[in-house]
């Protein structure tokens, strides 16, 4: 599997590295530009659509694996029925799960491309995000339940709770990454750290899992590797001073992929790993999103409207430079990632 992870990282990195400048040129050609405003940090109009390079890198890396690596094809063929007694509760099919993730992220990605050029109303964006989450869920990307420490049996959610919890998780993560995309290299760097940490968790945890759960973790690890490579290729052009921004096509897609990756990668583990580890990995964007939504609701504003009161804005107003703020967030995210890796390592 190390070879597959390596191919995913390198393939996604190279494609993203090549496509990102092209996507910037396309953004200039079609007017997908980040204009200046009172809440913006940058002093020059810059192209968005950097998400094209990231998503292209991820999808091409997965396509390369599908066409050229037999073991990846075999992994996607894996399916297993989960039973309670003689009753089959559901069937896990990794090929279908990956198809659902790709279809869902394409919905998010296309919406982001349109929104980067001509803003879509927040309510409509929210509905489209729910649609994307529902598509992924239909193909098996679901939070089926919880395994509570001290209890051997797996506690399955009723269908309606499963659907609500899954959609809330996917939509929440989608917006969490989008909300911290306010400084050069910030969102991309955080996602790269999270993806790298999650890949480490997969490598540690996968050694002690049965084939069913181990294969789930392998698929999550492959997505994490492709995510890491795609973001690193983009960051070459996005560190301060940025040449191109990822735009909503990038940040929303990354958040959605992180959410899907966490769902399929933590199925049938203890509640600690199901909830605590993924939340630790994305604690900064989740905290920032929660505070932002609460702040806007208190002021009776649309919770999805933009403002200039995010964590990075407050630090800048206090006299920090962009590089200092980004470095601070990187360090905090890295600490959280190391804690997550340690938790899984001790548990195993």
Secondary structure by P-SEA (a helix, b strand, c coil): caaaaaaaaaaaaaaaaaaaaaaaaaaaaacccccccccccccbbbbccaaaaaaaaaaaaaaaaacccaaaaaaaabbbbbbccccccbbbbaaaaaaaaaaaaaaaaaaaaaaacccccaaaaaaaaaaaaaaaaaacccccccccccccbbbbccaaaaaaaaaaaaaaaaaaaaaacccccaaaaaaaaaaaaaaaaaaaaaacccaaaaaaaaaaaaaaaaaaaaaaaaaaacccccccccccccaaaaaaaaaaaaaaaccccccccccaaaaaaaaaaaaaaaaaaaaaaaacccccccccccaaaaaaaacccaaaaaaaaaaaaaaaaaaaaaaaaaac
